[in-house]
């Protein structure tokens, strides 16, 4: 991992988490309109954003395990919270889209 500040790491978590949630919202909207191809595409984009966030988080945890202390501040707490909320939101979006597909059939 490059030597990033705690603020930079937090901002990456917020950015990727926000991207994932936005894509999940767009996926649900597409499913409501019956556009399941677009819904799946948006879910894939959401998963890609979550993967980037996960890499950022894993790098931070690896540094911590190697003895490098991470600065814990409100930005980091917000970033972690934002990421966890986005993960849950994407999971729920998958279920909602599946329900829309069943209703359509």
NORJO-V913621 format. One record per residue. N is the residue number from 1. RES is the residue in one letter. PSI is psi in whole degrees, -180 to 180 (NA if undefined). NEAR is the number of other C-alpha atoms within 12 Angstrom. D_FIRST is the distance of its C-alpha to the first C-alpha in whole Angstrom. Layout:
BEGIN
<<N:RES:PSI:NEAR:D_FIRST> <N:RES:PSI:NEAR:D_FIRST>>
END
This chain:
BEGIN
<<1:X:140:15:0> <2:X:160:11:4> <3:X:90:14:6> <4:X:148:18:8> <5:X:162:20:11> <6:X:-39:29:13> <7:X:-43:22:15> <8:X:-43:21:12> <9:X:-46:36:11> <10:X:-42:31:14> <11:X:-37:26:15> <12:X:-43:32:13> <13:X:-43:39:15> <14:X:-44:34:18> <15:X:-52:27:18> <16:X:-38:35:17> <17:X:-43:39:19> <18:X:-41:33:22> <19:X:-44:32:22> <20:X:-45:38:22> <21:X:-42:36:25> <22:X:-44:28:27> <23:X:-37:33:27> <24:X:-40:40:28> <25:X:-44:30:31> <26:X:-35:31:32> <27:X:-44:38:32> <28:X:-44:36:34> <29:X:-43:25:36> <30:X:-41:25:36> <31:X:-39:31:38> <32:X:-31:24:40> <33:X:1:18:42> <34:X:7:22:42> <35:X:80:20:39> <36:X:-24:27:37> <37:X:-45:20:35> <38:X:-39:23:34> <39:X:-45:32:33> <40:X:-38:29:31> <41:X:-44:21:29> <42:X:-37:31:28> <43:X:-38:38:27> <44:X:-40:25:25> <45:X:-39:27:23> <46:X:-44:37:23> <47:X:-39:33:21> <48:X:-41:23:19> <49:X:-42:31:18> <50:X:-36:39:18> <51:X:-42:23:15> <52:X:-43:25:13> <53:X:-41:33:13> <54:X:-41:28:13> <55:X:-43:20:10> <56:X:-46:33:8> <57:X:-42:32:11> <58:X:-41:19:10> <59:X:-42:23:6> <60:X:-44:33:8> <61:X:-37:19:11> <62:X:-45:17:9> <63:X:-43:20:8> <64:X:-42:16:12> <65:X:-26:12:13> <66:X:6:11:12> <67:X:-2:10:14> <68:X:119:14:12> <69:X:136:14:14> <70:X:140:25:13> <71:X:126:20:16> <72:X:118:18:18> <73:X:179:15:20> <74:X:-35:15:22> <75:X:-43:22:20> <76:X:-42:25:17> <77:X:-44:21:20> <78:X:-43:25:21> <79:X:-45:31:18> <80:X:-42:33:18> <81:X:-44:19:22> <82:X:-43:29:21> <83:X:-48:38:19> <84:X:-39:25:22> <85:X:-41:24:25> <86:X:-39:35:23> <87:X:-47:33:23> <88:X:-40:21:26> <89:X:-42:30:28> <90:X:-42:37:26> <91:X:-44:25:28> <92:X:-36:20:31> <93:X:-40:34:31> <94:X:-43:32:31> <95:X:-42:20:34> <96:X:-42:26:36> <97:X:-41:33:36> <98:X:-41:23:37> <99:X:-42:18:40> <100:X:-39:23:41> <101:X:-42:22:41> <102:X:-42:14:43> <103:X:-37:13:45> <104:X:-36:14:46> <105:X:NA:9:47>>
END
